[in-house]
Amino acid sequence: MGRAGEIVRKIGSYWGTYVGDLMGDTHYRRYVEHRRRTHPGEPVLSERDYWRMRHAAADADPGARCC
């Protein structure tokens, strides 16, 4: 792959991570890591329940949301 190919691959990887963060793809994974690190031994919500909780919280307190 040469140097240019390596740079393109890295940019693609960073871009994919950035877009994934914007779309919420990493939120649940970060939640699980946080719970295991700061509350070991306590239960972790399922991904479905996690998103229910996040959406309910956003609906209860819309904050600076535009719509």
N, C-alpha and C positions, 0 to 999 in steps of 0.2 A: 504494500500500500504506500508508499512514499509519504513524505512530510506533508504535502498538501492534502492528501487523503486523510491523514491523521487529524489535521486541523479541522477539516470538514466534519469528520466523525465527532470530534469534541464539541463543535458548535451545535451539531444536531442533537447531541446528548443534553447539552445545557438548555437548548430550546425546548426539548421534550420535557425536561424537568420543570422549566418555567411554566409552560402551558399546563402541565399536570397540576402544578400548585394552584394556578389560577382557577382551574376547573374543579378543584377540590379532591383530586385523585389521591393525594397523600394525607388528607386530614385524618381519616380513620387510622391509618398506619401510625401517624404521629400520636394520636390519642392512645392507642394500645401501648406504644413505647413509653409514653408518659405515665400511664397507669401502672405499668409493670415496674417502672423505675421508682416512682414516688409512693405507690400504694401496693407494695408486693403482697401477694396472698389474697388481695381483695378481688372480687369478681370484676370482669371487664364486660361492658355491653357488647352485644352482637353488633355487627355492622348495620343491620337493619334498625335496631333500637337506637344506635348512635345517631343515625341520620334523622330519625323521628325526633329525638331530643334536640338536635341542632335546628331543625326546621321549626319546632314548637317554640324554642327560645327566640328565634329570629322573628316569628310572628308576634310573640308577646312584647318584644322590644325592638321595633324596626330601626331605631337609631337614625343613622344618616342615609339609610337606603332611599333610593329615589322613587320607588314605586311600591 
